[in-house]
Amino acid sequence: MSTMTSTAPMSTTPSSDRPTPRRLDGMRFDGVVLECGKTSGDADTISFADGRFRSSACDRYGYSDGAYTATESEGGIAFEAETESAKYGKLLWRGVVRGPRLDGTLTMMRDGQPAGEKWVLAGRV
């Protein structure tokens, strides 16, 4: 007599690479958006709430908030988000939160192609 057992398939994705939904919710960071290589730029407040990412510096350009993903990474939490403005197009945000610090980049997209990149440096409020 044979007995069949069923086991759930094992994930091949290491636990540190799996998205952690809303991992950054409730966090806010004050900092600056800089042209690459510059030492001054626009003041910004980056916030994460209800699974959404928002940059206050982009409000005046009509950018909305956008859904974000977060992944545990060595020494921090990596995140990605996309925000969009009807007039200016999309911004792709990528960064890492390590303790009280957020380091990232935003890539301006025009017609689906990268059109420039800026740095984002901020500290947790």
Backbone hydrogen bonds, N-H to C=O, Kabsch-Sander energy under -0.5 kcal/mol:
donor,donor_aa,acceptor,acceptor_aa,energy
17,D,14,P,-2.2
18,R,14,P,-0.5
18,R,15,S,-0.9
20,T,70,A,-4.2
23,R,20,T,-1.9
25,D,22,R,-1.4
26,G,48,F,-2.8
27,M,24,L,-2.1
29,F,46,I,-2.9
30,D,123,G,-2.4
31,G,44,D,-3.0
32,V,121,L,-2.6
33,V,42,D,-2.6
34,L,32,V,-0.5
34,L,119,W,-2.6
35,E,40,S,-0.5
36,C,117,E,-0.8
38,K,35,E,-2.4
42,D,33,V,-1.9
44,D,31,G,-2.3
46,I,29,F,-2.9
47,S,54,R,-2.4
48,F,27,M,-2.2
49,A,52,R,-2.3
52,R,49,A,-1.9
53,F,66,G,-3.5
54,R,47,S,-2.0
56,S,45,T,-2.3
56,S,54,R,-0.5
58,C,55,S,-1.0
59,D,56,S,-1.2
61,Y,58,C,-1.2
62,G,59,D,-2.2
63,Y,58,C,-1.9
64,S,84,E,-2.0
66,G,53,F,-2.2
68,Y,51,G,-1.7
69,T,80,E,-2.5
71,T,78,A,-3.0
72,E,18,R,-0.7
73,S,76,G,-3.0
76,G,73,S,-2.4
77,I,97,V,-2.2
78,A,71,T,-2.7
79,F,95,G,-2.7
80,E,69,T,-2.0
81,A,93,W,-2.1
82,E,67,A,-0.9
83,T,91,L,-2.2
85,S,89,G,-2.6
89,G,85,S,-2.2
90,K,109,M,-0.9
91,L,83,T,-2.7
92,L,107,T,-2.5
93,W,81,A,-3.1
93,W,91,L,-0.6
94,R,105,T,-2.3
95,G,79,F,-2.1
96,V,103,D,-2.7
97,V,77,I,-2.5
98,R,96,V,-0.6
98,R,101,R,-2.7
99,G,97,V,-0.5
101,R,98,R,-2.2
102,L,122,A,-2.8
103,D,96,V,-2.3
104,G,120,V,-2.4
105,T,94,R,-3.0
106,L,118,K,-2.1
107,T,92,L,-2.7
108,M,106,L,-0.5
108,M,116,G,-2.7
109,M,90,K,-2.7
110,R,113,Q,-2.8
113,Q,110,R,-1.9
115,A,108,M,-4.0
116,G,108,M,-0.5
118,K,106,L,-2.3
119,W,34,L,-2.6
120,V,104,G,-2.5
121,L,32,V,-2.2
122,A,102,L,-2.3
123,G,30,D,-2.7
124,R,100,P,-3.4
125,V,28,R,-3.0
